[in-house]
Amino acid sequence: MSKLEFPIKDNLRDPADEHAVSRMWQAIDARFPRQKPQRRTLPLILGPIAAVAAAVVLVVFLRHDAGPLRLAGGGAIVAVDAPPAGTQLMMSDGSRVELSAGARFEPIESSATTFIAVLDRGAASFDIVPGGPRRWQIECGLATVEVVGTRFTCVREGDRLRVAVERGVVLVRGERVANRTRRLAAGESLEVLAATADAVEPPAGDTKAAAPAPAAAPEAPQPEPAVTTRASTSWRELARTGRHREAFATLGTQGLRREVKRLGIADLFALADVARLSGHPAEAVGPLQRIIDGFSSDPQAPLAAFALGRLQLDDLNQPHAAAAAFSRALELGAPASLRDAVRARLAEAQARIRGDRR
C-alpha cells in the first residue's frame, strides 16, 4: 500500500478538463436522446385560456347591457308626440313601438328589469322581443297592460280603451276590468269603458227610478254660438294630427278656458297637451287641475296629478305647487308601477324647495 502524502489536495488532480466534460455529455445525449416537447401541449395550454377569456367577455357584455332601455341608436327614450304620418321607435333590445298620427307616448321608468310608459292618447302597436330581460308595463289610463314578450295594440279614444293581442300573452289590470285582471292570448281583445253616472241603469221594473231620466235633458248646457262648435271640432282635429300650435290659435286663451269647464277627461288631457306643446305651459294647468278636482274618483286622476306636478316643476319652476301635485297623485292612488317615479319627483321638488330657502 502506498502512502498518501500530505496535504492530500496537492496530490489530487482533475480527472477531466472542460473539453472532456463536454464530450462526456455528448456521449450521454447520443445514448439517451431527450424528447422534444410535443405540439399538442400548446392547445392544452391555450384552450383553458380561451375559455376564461370568453367568459370574461360574456360577463363584460352582460354588465354593459344591464342598464336602462334605450333607442336603437343609443339615445335616451323621451316623450313622443307622433306626427301626422305616425312614427316608429326602435329600441336597443330589438323591440319596436309604432305610434299612429297624434298618439302620445311617454316613458316613466326604465331599468335593466323594467320599462314603464304611458300611452296618453291615440293608438300604438308594441312588438316586444320575447324572452327579454325587462318586464314592460303600459299605462293606458283605464287599465295597465303588462307583458314580457309579445305583439299587441292599444287604442285610446275618448272614454274607451281597446287592447288586442296578435302574439303571446298580456295581462290587463284595472278597476274597470272584470275581476280587476284579464288575461289575453293571441287573437283576443278587450274593451274597457269609463263608467259614468249616466251609464248606471235603474233596476228592472222600477218605473219610478226611470221616470226622471227625460228631465235631465234641459240641464245639459246649451251649445254656444255655431262658431264655438266649429272651433271645438277644429281644434280636436288639429290636435289629433299633432298641429298643437294651430289648435291653440284656433281656441285662443279664452276659448281654451271655456272648453275646460265643459269637457270630459279625454278632451281635458288633449287640451293640456295643446297648451303645453304650443308653448303655453301655464294654460295647461287648468285642464289637468279640472281632472283632479272634478274626476278625482277616476283612475286617470292620479295620472293627471303626476302630469301636473311635472309641468309645474320642469316647465313653470314652481316646486311648491309641484310637491302638492305629486302628493295628490299618491293620495288619489297612483298605480303601483308609477309610485316610485312619483315619490322620486316629490323628493326632487322638496329638494328644490330647500335649495330655494338657502
C-alpha positions in Angstrom: 0.0 0.0 0.0 1.4 3.3 -1.0 1.4 6.1 1.5 -0.6 9.3 0.9 1.4 12.4 1.0 0.0 15.4 2.8 -1.5 17.7 2.2 -3.8 15.5 0.1 -5.1 18.3 -2.2 -1.7 18.8 -3.6 -1.7 15.2 -4.8 -5.2 15.3 -6.4 -5.8 16.4 -10.0 -8.8 17.0 -12.1 -9.5 13.8 -14.0 -11.2 15.7 -16.8 -10.8 19.1 -18.2 -13.7 21.2 -19.7 -13.4 19.6 -23.1 -13.6 16.2 -21.6 -16.8 17.0 -19.7 -18.3 18.3 -22.9 -17.5 15.1 -24.8 -19.0 13.1 -21.9 -22.4 14.9 -22.1 -22.4 14.5 -25.9 -22.0 10.7 -25.4 -24.8 10.6 -22.9 -27.1 12.6 -25.2 -26.3 10.2 -28.0 -27.2 7.2 -25.9 -30.3 8.7 -24.2 -31.8 11.3 -26.7 -34.0 13.9 -25.0 -37.6 14.1 -26.4 -38.7 17.4 -27.9 -41.9 19.0 -26.5 -44.9 17.8 -28.5 -47.0 20.4 -30.2 -50.2 19.1 -28.7 -49.3 20.7 -25.4 -50.0 24.1 -26.9 -53.7 23.6 -27.4 -53.9 22.1 -23.9 -52.5 25.4 -22.5 -54.4 27.8 -24.8 -57.7 26.0 -24.5 -58.4 27.0 -20.9 -57.1 30.4 -21.5 -59.5 30.9 -24.4 -62.4 29.6 -22.3 -61.6 32.0 -19.5 -61.3 34.9 -22.0 -64.7 34.1 -23.5 -66.3 34.0 -20.0 -64.8 37.4 -19.2 -66.1 38.9 -22.5 -69.5 37.5 -21.8 -69.6 38.9 -18.3 -68.5 42.3 -19.6 -71.1 42.2 -22.3 -73.9 41.3 -19.8 -72.8 44.0 -17.4 -72.7 46.5 -20.3 -76.2 45.5 -21.4 -77.7 45.7 -17.9 -79.0 49.2 -17.9 -82.0 51.3 -19.0 -83.7 50.6 -22.2 -82.6 53.0 -24.9 -83.3 53.7 -28.6 -81.5 51.5 -31.1 -79.2 54.4 -31.9 -78.2 54.7 -28.3 -80.2 57.8 -27.5 -82.5 58.1 -24.5 -86.2 57.4 -24.9 -88.2 60.6 -24.4 -91.8 61.6 -24.7 -93.0 61.5 -28.3 -96.0 63.2 -30.0 -96.5 61.3 -33.2 -96.6 63.5 -36.4 -99.4 63.2 -38.9 -97.7 60.4 -40.7 -97.1 58.5 -37.4 -93.7 57.3 -36.2 -91.8 54.2 -35.2 -89.4 53.8 -32.2 -86.8 51.1 -32.5 -85.4 50.0 -29.1 -82.0 48.8 -28.1 -83.3 45.3 -27.2 -84.9 44.9 -30.7 -88.4 45.8 -29.6 -90.5 48.2 -31.7 -93.2 50.7 -30.9 -95.4 52.1 -33.7 -97.4 55.2 -32.9 -100.3 56.4 -35.0 -100.9 60.0 -36.0 -101.4 62.2 -33.0 -100.5 59.5 -30.4 -98.5 60.5 -27.4 -96.1 58.0 -25.7 -94.1 58.9 -22.7 -91.6 56.8 -20.7 -91.9 56.8 -16.9 -89.3 54.3 -15.7 -86.5 52.4 -17.5 -84.1 50.0 -15.9 -82.4 46.6 -16.5 -85.5 44.8 -15.5 -88.4 47.2 -16.0 -89.8 49.5 -18.6 -92.9 51.6 -17.8 -94.5 54.1 -20.2 -97.8 56.0 -20.6 -99.9 56.0 -23.7 -101.6 59.3 -23.1 -103.8 59.2 -26.2 -104.1 57.6 -29.7 -103.1 54.2 -30.9 -99.8 52.3 -30.5 -98.6 48.9 -31.5 -96.0 47.2 -29.4 -93.7 44.4 -30.8 -91.7 43.3 -27.8 -89.0 40.7 -28.2 -89.9 37.5 -26.3 -87.5 36.4 -23.6 -86.1 39.8 -23.0 -84.8 40.9 -19.6 -87.4 43.6 -19.0 -91.0 43.5 -17.9 -93.0 46.1 -19.8 -95.9 48.0 -18.4 -98.0 50.4 -20.5 -100.3 52.7 -18.6 -103.4 53.4 -20.7 -105.5 55.4 -18.2 -108.4 53.0 -17.9 -106.1 50.0 -17.5 -102.5 48.8 -17.3 -101.1 46.3 -19.8 -98.3 44.0 -18.5 -96.2 41.9 -20.8 -92.8 40.2 -21.2 -92.7 39.4 -24.9 -95.5 39.7 -27.4 -97.2 41.9 -30.0 -100.3 43.9 -29.1 -102.1 47.1 -29.8 -103.6 49.7 -27.5 -106.1 52.3 -28.8 -107.3 55.1 -26.5 -110.4 57.0 -27.9 -112.3 59.3 -25.5 -113.6 57.2 -22.6 -112.8 53.9 -24.3 -109.7 51.7 -24.4 -109.2 48.7 -26.7 -106.4 46.1 -26.2 -105.8 43.5 -28.9 -103.1 40.8 -28.9 -101.6 39.4 -32.0 -98.9 37.2 -30.5 -98.1 36.0 -27.0 -100.0 36.8 -23.8 -100.7 40.0 -21.9 -102.4 40.9 -18.6 -104.8 43.8 -18.5 -105.3 45.2 -15.0 -107.5 48.0 -13.7 -110.6 48.9 -11.7 -112.7 48.9 -14.8 -111.6 45.4 -15.8 -113.8 42.5 -14.7 -112.2 40.9 -11.6 -109.6 43.7 -12.0 -107.4 41.3 -14.2 -107.9 39.8 -17.6 -105.5 37.5 -19.4 -105.5 38.0 -23.2 -103.9 35.5 -25.6 -103.2 35.8 -29.3 -106.3 36.7 -31.3 -108.2 38.0 -28.2 -109.1 41.6 -27.5 -110.8 43.6 -24.7 -112.6 46.9 -24.5 -112.5 48.9 -21.3 -115.1 51.7 -20.8 -115.1 54.6 -18.4 -118.1 54.2 -16.1 -120.2 57.4 -15.7 -123.3 58.2 -13.7 -125.4 58.2 -16.8 -124.4 54.7 -17.6 -125.9 53.3 -14.4 -129.2 51.6 -15.3 -132.1 51.5 -12.8 -133.4 48.1 -11.6 -135.7 46.3 -14.0 -139.3 47.2 -13.4 -138.6 50.3 -11.3 -140.5 52.9 -13.3 -140.2 55.5 -10.6 -136.4 55.4 -10.9 -136.6 55.6 -14.7 -139.1 58.3 -14.9 -136.8 61.3 -14.1 -134.5 60.5 -16.9 -136.1 62.7 -19.5 -135.9 65.7 -17.1 -132.1 65.6 -17.3 -132.2 66.9 -20.9 -132.9 70.6 -20.0 -130.0 70.6 -17.6 -127.5 69.9 -20.4 -125.6 73.1 -21.3 -126.9 74.7 -24.4 -124.4 74.9 -27.2 -122.8 78.3 -27.6 -122.8 80.1 -31.0 -122.1 77.9 -34.0 -118.7 79.4 -34.3 -117.7 77.9 -31.0 -118.9 74.4 -32.1 -116.9 74.6 -35.3 -113.9 75.8 -33.3 -114.2 72.9 -30.9 -114.3 70.4 -33.8 -111.4 72.2 -35.5 -109.0 72.2 -32.5 -109.6 68.5 -31.9 -108.7 67.6 -35.5 -105.6 69.8 -35.3 -104.5 68.3 -32.0 -105.1 64.7 -33.3 -102.7 65.3 -36.1 -100.1 66.9 -33.9 -100.6 70.6 -35.0 -100.8 71.9 -31.5 -99.8 75.5 -32.3 -102.7 75.8 -34.8 -105.1 74.1 -32.3 -104.2 76.7 -29.7 -104.5 79.6 -32.2 -108.0 78.3 -33.1 -109.1 78.2 -29.5 -107.3 81.2 -28.0 -106.7 81.5 -24.3 -110.4 82.3 -23.5 -111.6 79.5 -25.7 -109.4 77.0 -24.0 -110.6 78.1 -20.6 -114.2 77.9 -21.7 -113.7 74.3 -23.0 -112.1 73.3 -19.7 -115.4 73.9 -17.9 -117.5 71.5 -20.1 -115.3 68.7 -21.4 -114.6 65.2 -20.3 -111.3 63.6 -19.2 -110.0 62.6 -22.6 -110.5 66.0 -24.1 -109.1 67.7 -21.0 -105.9 65.7 -21.4 -105.9 66.8 -25.1 -106.4 70.4 -24.1 -103.4 70.2 -21.7 -101.3 68.9 -24.5 -102.4 71.7 -26.9 -101.4 74.3 -24.3 -98.1 72.7 -23.3 -96.9 71.7 -26.7 -97.8 75.0 -28.3 -95.6 76.9 -25.9 -98.2 77.9 -23.3 -97.4 75.6 -20.3 -99.3 77.9 -17.8 -102.5 77.3 -19.7 -102.0 73.5 -19.3 -102.6 73.7 -15.6 -106.3 74.4 -15.9 -107.3 71.2 -17.8 -105.2 69.0 -15.5 -106.5 70.6 -12.4 -110.0 70.2 -13.7 -109.4 66.4 -14.0 -108.0 66.2 -10.4 -110.9 68.3 -8.9 -113.8 67.2 -11.0 -113.0 63.5 -11.6 -111.0 62.6 -8.5 -112.5 59.0 -8.4 -111.5 58.2 -11.9 -108.3 56.1 -12.4 -106.8 58.7 -14.6 -106.9 61.4 -11.9 -103.6 60.3 -10.4 -102.0 60.4 -13.8 -103.3 64.0 -14.2 -101.8 64.9 -10.9 -98.5 63.4 -11.8 -98.5 65.2 -15.2 -99.4 68.5 -13.4 -96.5 68.1 -11.0 -94.0 67.5 -13.8 -95.4 70.5 -15.6 -95.1 72.8 -12.6 -91.6 71.5 -11.7 -90.0 71.3 -15.1 -91.7 74.0 -17.2 -93.0 76.5 -14.7 -90.4 76.3 -11.9 -93.0 76.0 -9.2 -91.6 73.4 -6.8 -94.1 74.1 -4.0 -97.1 73.6 -6.4 -95.3 70.6 -7.9 -94.8 69.0 -4.5 -98.5 69.4 -3.7 -99.4 67.8 -7.1 -97.1 64.8 -6.5 -98.5 64.3 -3.0 -102.0 64.5 -4.5 -101.1 61.8 -7.1 -100.2 59.5 -4.2 -103.4 60.3 -2.3 -105.5 59.5 -5.3 -103.9 56.1 -5.6 -101.3 56.3 -8.3 -100.8 52.8 -9.9 -98.1 50.7 -8.2 -96.0 50.9 -11.3 -95.8 54.7 -11.0 -95.5 55.2 -7.3 -91.7 55.1 -7.2 -91.5 57.6 -10.0 -94.0 59.9 -8.2 -92.0 59.6 -5.0 -88.8 60.4 -6.8 -90.2 63.6 -8.3 -91.7 64.6 -5.0 -88.3 64.3 -3.4 -86.8 66.3 -6.2 -89.5 69.1 -5.7 -88.8 69.1 -1.9 -85.1 69.4 -2.5 -85.7 72.3 -4.8 -87.8 74.0 -2.1 -85.0 73.5 0.5 -82.5 74.9 -2.0 -84.6 78.0 -2.6 -84.7 78.7 1.1 -80.9 78.9 1.4 
